[in-house]
Amino acid sequence: MARLRYFLIAVFLLAVLAGLVAGGYAWYKTWQEEQFLSTAPETPGREVLFRVEPGQLFTTIAANLKNEGLITDTHFFARLAVRRGKGSSARAGVFRLSTGWFPERILEELTSSAGVMHRVSVREGLTWWQTARVLEEAGMGDADGFAEAVADPKLLAAYGITAKDAEGYLFPETYLLTPPKENPARLMAEVMLKEFFRNARKVWPGGLPDFEEMQSTVILASLIEKETGDTSERARISGVFHNRLRRGMLIQCDPTIIYGLGPSFDGNLRKSDLTNRENPYNTYVHRGLPPGPICSPGLDSLLAAVHPEQHAYLYFVARGDGSHHFSRTLEEHNQAVRKYQLDRNRKTYRSTKD
């Protein structure tokens, strides 16, 4: 009996000791977690640009955070995310974080903010090579990479574009984007193409036409975009082009010649350029529309190309204040040219309205 009593006492004491150890360990882990939640990894903190890749596992994200010194424990961070219901809510992108932040704020930033966004404004009427320079200056890839992307047959085929490049389809807009780790120039080309076709549904609400019809519209819209200084004149200028094309007249649009001269154009349009038949974009010698768009037009120019103003005008000339004088006859047009061009005041002359 004595041995049994000693044995039971020993078992009891061991159980008590095990309970104390377990309780102590649980208390220690709770204390550790509280310390994790209430203590920043570094004081003062330092800024870290942290990237989350699309589809990245949360365990990988947590491990990367620890490697960057943004958290001190991956297990506790994962537990925090589960308790907050954000274990699968981390967003892909680049985030500006700090080693001086508590874990709660790190989690909130990764799951609720848009991250570091680049603002890129591409205005209407730019050629693809002008757009490439804008993107390069904005830190969204290099111009050579963009040139390669806009002429990539696979990318063009994905959007049903059978032209040699994406000229005309790089939709002008202000974009807010997180630059990808690799090839941001290609991303921009894809995003701009998607934006074009999103807006194209406003131009053709009944359904997009075949590419040949769409291409003709985009070409015409690009001419309207380049010729318009006063935005209220888009539909009227479109009407002039429609009238001339219907009559088989030469379009005689200076911006088409300039486009055909390419990126090396020095800003000086010469008489020899007007008679150069080797330039396929020279609408002073080649009838019909040029072989491709001469810029990427905005939505208003696309709409104007499809919905021209109905009138009898065949000519227009810049007034020097951003607007144009429209004429029905060549005689009237020549008089307007003398008034607004040959006798113009070069000091006050401008091509766009204020």
C-alpha positions as CSV (number, residue, x, y, z in Angstrom):
1,M,0.0,0.0,0.0
2,A,2.8,2.4,0.8
3,R,4.4,1.8,-2.6
4,L,1.1,2.4,-4.3
5,R,0.6,5.6,-2.3
6,Y,4.1,6.8,-3.2
7,F,3.5,5.9,-6.9
8,L,0.2,7.9,-6.9
9,I,1.8,10.8,-5.3
10,A,4.6,10.7,-7.8
11,V,2.1,10.6,-10.7
12,F,0.2,13.5,-9.2
13,L,3.3,15.6,-8.8
14,L,4.4,14.8,-12.3
15,A,0.9,15.8,-13.6
16,V,1.1,19.0,-11.6
17,L,4.6,19.7,-12.9
18,A,3.5,18.9,-16.5
19,G,0.6,21.2,-16.1
20,L,2.8,23.9,-14.7
21,V,5.2,23.5,-17.6
22,A,2.4,23.5,-20.2
23,G,0.8,26.5,-18.5
24,G,4.1,28.3,-18.4
25,Y,4.8,27.5,-22.0
26,A,1.4,28.7,-23.0
27,W,1.9,31.9,-21.0
28,Y,5.3,32.4,-22.6
29,K,3.9,31.9,-26.1
30,T,1.1,34.3,-25.3
31,W,3.6,36.8,-24.0
32,Q,5.7,36.3,-27.1
33,E,2.7,37.0,-29.4
34,E,1.8,40.1,-27.4
35,Q,5.3,41.3,-27.8
36,F,5.2,40.6,-31.5
37,L,2.0,42.5,-31.9
38,S,3.0,45.5,-29.8
39,T,6.7,45.9,-30.8
40,A,8.1,47.2,-34.1
41,P,11.0,45.3,-35.5
42,E,13.2,48.4,-35.6
43,T,13.2,51.8,-33.9
44,P,13.5,54.1,-35.7
45,G,12.1,52.3,-38.7
46,R,13.4,52.3,-42.3
47,E,11.4,52.4,-45.5
48,V,11.2,49.2,-47.5
49,L,9.6,48.8,-51.0
50,F,8.0,45.4,-50.8
51,R,6.6,43.4,-53.7
52,V,3.8,40.9,-53.7
53,E,3.6,38.8,-56.8
54,P,0.2,37.7,-58.3
55,G,-0.9,34.4,-56.8
56,Q,1.8,34.4,-54.2
57,L,1.1,32.2,-51.1
58,F,0.7,34.0,-47.8
59,T,3.4,31.8,-46.2
60,T,5.8,33.0,-48.9
61,I,4.7,36.6,-48.3
62,A,5.3,36.3,-44.6
63,A,8.7,34.7,-45.1
64,N,9.7,37.6,-47.4
65,L,8.5,40.1,-44.9
66,K,10.7,38.6,-42.2
67,N,13.7,38.5,-44.6
68,E,13.2,42.2,-45.2
69,G,13.0,42.9,-41.4
70,L,9.4,44.0,-41.6
71,I,8.1,41.4,-39.1
72,T,9.9,39.2,-36.6
73,D,7.8,36.0,-36.7
74,T,6.0,34.4,-39.6
75,H,3.8,32.1,-37.5
76,F,2.4,34.9,-35.4
77,F,1.9,37.0,-38.5
78,A,-0.1,34.2,-40.1
79,R,-2.2,33.8,-37.0
80,L,-2.9,37.5,-37.0
81,A,-4.1,37.3,-40.6
82,V,-6.3,34.4,-39.9
83,R,-7.9,36.1,-36.9
84,R,-8.6,39.2,-39.0
85,G,-10.0,37.1,-41.9
86,K,-7.3,38.3,-44.2
87,G,-5.3,35.1,-44.8
88,S,-6.0,35.2,-48.5
89,S,-6.5,39.0,-49.0
90,A,-3.0,40.2,-49.8
91,R,-2.9,42.2,-53.0
92,A,-0.3,41.9,-55.7
93,G,1.8,45.0,-56.2
94,V,4.5,47.1,-54.7
95,F,4.0,48.5,-51.2
96,R,5.9,51.2,-49.3
97,L,6.3,49.7,-45.8
98,S,8.4,50.5,-42.8
99,T,10.3,48.3,-40.3
100,G,9.0,50.8,-37.7
101,W,5.4,49.7,-38.1
102,F,3.5,47.2,-35.9
103,P,2.4,43.9,-37.7
104,E,-1.2,45.1,-37.7
105,R,-0.3,48.0,-39.9
106,I,1.8,45.9,-42.2
107,L,-1.1,43.5,-42.7
108,E,-3.6,46.4,-43.2
109,E,-1.3,47.9,-45.9
110,L,-0.9,44.6,-47.8
111,T,-4.6,43.8,-47.8
112,S,-6.3,47.1,-48.1
113,S,-4.2,49.6,-50.0
114,A,-3.5,49.8,-53.7
115,G,0.2,50.0,-53.1
116,V,2.6,52.2,-54.9
117,M,1.0,53.4,-58.1
118,H,2.6,55.1,-61.0
119,R,0.6,57.9,-62.7
120,V,1.1,58.0,-66.4
121,S,-0.7,60.5,-68.6
122,V,-0.8,59.9,-72.3
123,R,-2.5,62.7,-74.2
124,E,-4.5,62.3,-77.5
125,G,-2.7,62.5,-80.8
126,L,0.7,60.9,-79.9
127,T,2.4,58.5,-82.2
128,W,3.6,55.2,-80.8
129,W,7.2,56.5,-80.6
130,Q,6.1,59.7,-78.8
131,T,4.1,57.5,-76.4
132,A,7.2,55.3,-75.8
133,R,9.2,58.4,-74.7
134,V,6.4,59.5,-72.3
135,L,6.3,56.0,-70.7
136,E,10.1,55.9,-70.4
137,E,10.1,59.3,-68.7
138,A,7.4,58.0,-66.3
139,G,9.4,55.0,-65.3
140,M,7.1,52.5,-67.1
141,G,9.8,50.7,-69.1
142,D,12.2,51.7,-71.9
143,A,11.2,53.0,-75.3
144,D,12.9,50.1,-77.1
145,G,10.8,47.6,-75.1
146,F,7.6,49.5,-76.0
147,A,8.6,49.6,-79.6
148,E,9.0,45.8,-79.5
149,A,5.7,45.3,-77.8
150,V,3.6,47.4,-80.1
151,A,4.9,45.4,-83.1
152,D,4.7,42.0,-81.5
153,P,2.5,39.7,-83.8
154,K,1.3,37.6,-80.9
155,L,0.1,40.7,-78.9
156,L,-1.6,42.2,-82.0
157,A,-3.2,38.9,-82.9
158,A,-4.6,38.6,-79.3
159,Y,-6.7,41.8,-80.1
160,G,-7.5,41.0,-83.7
161,I,-5.2,43.7,-85.1
162,T,-3.8,42.6,-88.5
163,A,-1.8,45.8,-89.0
164,K,2.0,45.9,-88.7
165,D,1.8,47.6,-85.3
166,A,-0.6,49.0,-82.7
167,E,-0.5,52.6,-84.0
168,G,-3.9,54.1,-83.4
169,Y,-5.0,51.6,-80.8
170,L,-2.8,52.8,-77.8
171,F,-5.6,54.6,-76.1
172,P,-4.8,58.0,-74.6
173,E,-5.7,58.2,-71.0
174,T,-4.3,58.8,-67.5
175,Y,-3.3,55.4,-66.1
176,L,-2.6,54.5,-62.5
177,L,-0.5,51.3,-62.4
178,T,1.8,49.3,-60.3
179,P,4.9,48.6,-62.4
180,P,5.5,44.9,-62.8
181,K,8.9,43.4,-61.9
182,E,9.7,42.6,-65.5
183,N,8.8,44.2,-68.8
184,P,6.6,47.1,-67.8
185,A,6.6,48.5,-71.3
186,R,4.8,45.4,-72.6
187,L,2.3,45.7,-69.7
188,M,1.6,49.3,-70.8
189,A,1.0,48.3,-74.4
190,E,-1.5,45.6,-73.2
191,V,-3.3,48.0,-70.8
192,M,-3.6,50.6,-73.6
193,L,-5.0,48.1,-76.1
194,K,-7.5,46.9,-73.5
195,E,-8.6,50.5,-72.9
196,F,-9.0,51.1,-76.6
197,F,-11.4,48.2,-77.0
198,R,-13.3,49.1,-73.9
199,N,-13.9,52.6,-75.3
200,A,-14.6,51.1,-78.8
201,R,-17.8,49.7,-77.5
202,K,-19.0,53.2,-76.9
203,V,-18.3,54.0,-80.6
204,W,-20.0,50.8,-81.8
205,P,-22.6,50.0,-79.1
206,G,-24.2,47.5,-81.4
207,G,-21.1,45.4,-81.6
208,L,-17.6,45.9,-83.0
209,P,-17.1,45.9,-86.8
210,D,-14.6,43.8,-88.6
211,F,-11.0,44.9,-88.5
212,E,-11.0,46.5,-92.0
213,E,-13.9,48.8,-91.1
214,M,-12.5,49.6,-87.7
215,Q,-9.0,50.3,-89.1
216,S,-10.5,52.8,-91.6
217,T,-12.4,54.5,-88.8
218,V,-9.3,54.7,-86.6
219,I,-7.2,56.1,-89.5
220,L,-9.8,58.8,-90.1
221,A,-10.1,59.5,-86.4
222,S,-6.3,59.9,-86.2
223,L,-6.5,62.6,-88.9
224,I,-9.3,64.4,-87.1
225,E,-7.3,64.3,-83.9
226,K,-4.2,65.8,-85.5
227,E,-6.2,68.5,-87.3
228,T,-8.3,69.6,-84.4
229,G,-7.3,72.6,-82.4
230,D,-10.8,73.6,-81.2
231,T,-12.4,70.4,-79.8
232,S,-15.9,71.6,-80.9
233,E,-14.9,71.3,-84.6
234,R,-14.2,67.6,-84.6
235,A,-17.4,66.5,-86.2
236,R,-17.2,69.4,-88.8
237,I,-13.6,68.4,-89.8
238,S,-14.8,64.8,-90.0
239,G,-17.5,66.0,-92.4
240,V,-14.9,67.7,-94.6
241,F,-12.9,64.5,-94.9
242,H,-16.0,62.4,-95.6
243,N,-17.0,64.8,-98.3
244,R,-13.6,64.8,-100.0
245,L,-13.3,61.0,-99.8
246,R,-16.8,60.6,-101.3
247,R,-15.9,62.8,-104.2
248,G,-12.5,61.1,-104.8
249,M,-10.6,64.2,-103.9
250,L,-7.1,64.2,-102.3
251,I,-7.3,64.6,-98.6
252,Q,-4.3,66.9,-98.5
253,C,-3.6,66.6,-94.8
254,D,-0.2,67.8,-93.6
255,P,0.0,65.6,-90.5
256,T,-0.1,62.5,-92.7
257,I,3.1,63.6,-94.5
258,I,4.8,64.4,-91.2
259,Y,3.9,60.9,-89.9
260,G,5.4,59.3,-93.0
261,L,8.7,61.2,-92.4
262,G,8.9,59.3,-89.1
263,P,10.6,60.2,-85.8
264,S,13.4,62.1,-87.6
265,F,11.1,64.9,-88.8
266,D,12.7,68.1,-87.8
267,G,9.6,70.3,-87.6
268,N,10.1,71.9,-91.0
269,L,7.6,70.7,-93.7
270,R,9.2,71.5,-97.1
271,K,7.6,71.8,-100.6
272,S,9.6,68.7,-101.7
273,D,7.8,66.8,-98.9
274,L,4.4,67.7,-100.4
275,T,5.3,66.2,-103.8
276,N,7.2,63.2,-102.6
277,R,5.4,60.1,-104.0
278,E,7.7,57.8,-102.1
279,N,6.0,58.7,-98.9
280,P,3.0,56.4,-98.7
281,Y,1.4,58.7,-96.1
282,N,1.5,61.7,-98.5
283,T,-2.2,62.5,-99.0
284,Y,-1.2,65.3,-101.4
285,V,-0.3,62.8,-104.0
286,H,-2.0,59.5,-102.9
287,R,-5.8,59.3,-103.0
288,G,-7.9,57.9,-100.2
289,L,-6.9,57.4,-96.6
290,P,-3.2,56.8,-95.7
291,P,-2.1,53.2,-95.1
292,G,-2.5,53.4,-91.3
293,P,-3.3,55.6,-88.4
294,I,-1.0,58.6,-87.8
295,C,-1.5,58.7,-84.0
296,S,-3.8,57.2,-81.4
297,P,-7.0,59.3,-81.3
298,G,-9.2,59.9,-78.3
299,L,-12.8,58.8,-77.9
300,D,-14.3,62.1,-79.2
301,S,-12.3,61.8,-82.4
302,L,-13.4,58.2,-82.9
303,L,-17.0,59.3,-82.4
304,A,-16.6,62.2,-84.8
305,A,-15.2,59.8,-87.5
306,V,-18.3,57.6,-87.2
307,H,-20.7,60.5,-86.8
308,P,-19.6,63.4,-89.1
309,E,-21.4,66.7,-89.3
310,Q,-23.5,66.8,-92.4
311,H,-22.6,69.9,-94.6
312,A,-21.1,70.9,-98.0
313,Y,-17.7,72.1,-96.8
314,L,-14.7,70.7,-98.7
315,Y,-11.9,72.8,-97.3
316,F,-10.7,74.3,-94.0
317,V,-7.7,76.5,-93.0
318,A,-6.4,77.4,-89.5
319,R,-7.4,80.9,-88.4
320,G,-4.4,81.2,-86.0
321,D,-6.5,81.1,-82.8
322,G,-7.0,77.3,-82.7
323,S,-10.1,77.3,-84.8
324,H,-10.6,76.9,-88.6
325,H,-12.4,78.7,-91.4
326,F,-14.5,76.3,-93.5
327,S,-15.2,76.8,-97.2
328,R,-17.4,75.2,-99.8
329,T,-15.4,76.3,-102.9
330,L,-11.7,76.5,-103.8
331,E,-12.1,80.2,-104.5
332,E,-13.4,80.9,-101.0
333,H,-10.7,78.6,-99.6
334,N,-7.9,80.5,-101.4
335,Q,-9.2,83.8,-100.0
336,A,-9.2,82.3,-96.5
337,V,-5.6,81.1,-97.0
338,R,-4.5,84.6,-97.9
339,K,-6.3,86.1,-95.0
340,Y,-5.3,83.6,-92.2
341,Q,-2.0,82.1,-93.5
342,L,-0.2,84.3,-95.9
343,D,-1.0,87.5,-94.0
344,R,-0.9,86.0,-90.5
345,N,0.7,87.6,-87.4
346,R,3.4,85.2,-86.5
347,K,3.6,86.6,-83.0
348,T,0.0,85.8,-82.1
349,Y,-0.6,82.8,-84.3
350,R,-1.3,79.5,-82.4
351,S,-2.6,76.1,-83.5
352,T,-4.8,75.3,-80.4
353,K,-7.3,77.2,-78.4
354,D,-6.4,78.3,-74.8
